[in-house]
Amino acid sequence: MSDTEAGLREEAERRAQARMGVRVHAFVYVLVNGGLLALDYLTDRQFDWAWWPMLGWGIGLVAHFVSVSYALSGAHDRGGGARAGVTAPATAQGLTRFAIGRTLAPWRP
């Protein structure tokens, strides 16, 4: 296997792992918040508190999905930085590249 093929394989594994991370996050969100809704329904009905954790966690889930989608789309590789003259780590594209591209190692069972 050549270096190019190995690099492509690593990139494919990294992308698959990033997508799987979003899927697992969404599954856990549904599972846990379903339990919270059931608990809320079975206890005091004067105040529906389960919606607040759903809202906060939902914002985090959407942010996770958007960051992975943006990183996998390749938009950060095409330039597109909103601020000229600002170093990459200070921009959203630099943070996304660092968070998704640098720290995500292929998972092996």
N, C-alpha and C positions, 0 to 999 in steps of 0.2 A: 504494500500500500504506500503510495507516495505521500509526501508532506501535504500536498493540496487535498488529497482525499481524506487524510487524517484530520486536517483542519475543518473540512466540510462536515465530517462526521461529528466532531466536537461541537461545531456550531449547531447542527441539527439536534444533538442531545441537549444542549443548553436551551434551545428554543422549546423543545418538548417538555423539559423540566419546568420552564417558566410557565407554560400553558397549564401544566398539571398543578402547579402551585396555585393558580387562580381557581381551578376547578375544585381543589381540596378546600380552599378558603371559602368558596361559595357553598360547598356541601356542609361544612362545619357551621357556617352562618345559618343555613336553613335548619339544620338539626338542633342547634342550641337555641335559636330563637323560637322554634316550634315548641321546645320544652318550656321556655320562658312564657310564651303565650298560654300554654296549658296551665302552668303554675299560676299565672295571673288570673285566668278564668276560674280556677278552682278555689282561689282565696278571695280576699276582700274585693268586692266589685264596685266600690265607691270611687276608686282611682285606678285607671288603666296605666300602670307604670311600665309594662313590657315594651311599649312603643319607643321609649327613650333609648334603651340600649340598642334596639333595632335600628334606630335612626343613626346613632353614632357609629355603630359597627358597619352599617350600610354605606356611610360616607367613606370609611376606610376600605371597604370592599370595592367600591367604584374607583377609588384612587389606585388601588392595586391593579385592577383591570386596565385602567387607562395607562398606567406606567408600563405595564407589560406590553400592551398593544402598541404603544408609542415606540418602545425599545425594539420590538420585533418588526415594526414596519420599516425600519431603516431610515426614518425621517431625521434622526439625529446625525446620521452619517452624511446627509446631503446638505449640511449647513443649517440654514433656517433658524439660527440663533437670533433672538429678538433684540439683543443688545450688542452693538458693535464695540469691540475693544474690551469686552469683559471676558475674563478667562473662563474656560469651559466648566471647571468645577463650580463656579458661582452661578451658572445658568441652570435652568430646569433640565436642559438636554445633558449637561455634564453630570448632574446628580442622578439622572435616570441611567446614564451610561455606567456610572460608578456602581449604583445600587444593583442594577440588573446584570450588567455585563461583566463586572469584575468579581463579584462575590458569589455568583451562582455556579457552583461546581456540579458536575454531573452526579446524580444520585445512583448509587449501586447498592442493591440489597445484600 
